[in-house]
Amino acid sequence: MTDLTTEAQSLIRSLGAPAQWHSVFIQTSVEDGQFVRKLCVSVRPGFENRVKVPETHMGHPVVNVPWPKES
């Protein structure tokens, strides 16, 4: 198993955007009885065209999650 925390940090650096523009996190869930972790990125509204979210990073899929409306 790879260290997803290190890969999340690498993803943050690869985005090349100020921290105020995005949020990178690891989402955990159980699917079909298996523990699943996913790399996720949310981009703050107004910066969607400035932050390019890759489809994969270091061999892991990256999920583009909408920014929460109440934020």
N, C-alpha and C positions, 0 to 999 in steps of 0.2 A: 504494500500500500504506500502511495506517495504522500508526502506532507503537503496537503492542500493549502495550509496556511502560508507556506513559502511560495506556492504558486499564486495565491491571491496577492501577495506582496509584489510579486513579479508582474502580475497583471496591472496593478496600480501604477507601477513605474512605466509600463508599456503604453498606458493610455496617454501619458504626457500632458495631462490636464490638471489644473489646480484642484485641490481636494474639495473645494466648495462646489464644484460642478458635478460631482458624481459620488456614488457610494458603492463600494465593492464589499461583498459579503459571501459567506458560505451558508447555503441553505441545506438543512438536514431534514430527511423524511424517511418513512418506511414505505417501500413499494414491493408488493408481492412477498412480504415477509423479510425483505432484505433492506439493510440500512444503506441509504443513498445520500451522498453529499454532492452538491452542485455549486460551481462558481457562478455568482450572480452579480450583475451590474445594474444600478439605477442611475439614470442621468437626470439631473435637475431640469425642470421645464425652462426653455429658453436657450439651453446649451446642447440640445440634441444634435444640431448640425456641426457642433465643434468637437464633440467627443465621438470617436469611432469605436464602437464596441465590436470586438472580433467574435466570430462564430465559435472559434476554439482557441485555447491558450495552453501550450505545453501538453497537448494531447487530450485536454479535457474540454467538453462543450461549455460554452459560456451562455448563460440565460440572461436576456435583456428584460429586466423587470420594470414595469412602469413606476415612476416616482409616486409616492403616496399623495393623494389629492389633498389631505388635510395638512400637509407640510408646507 
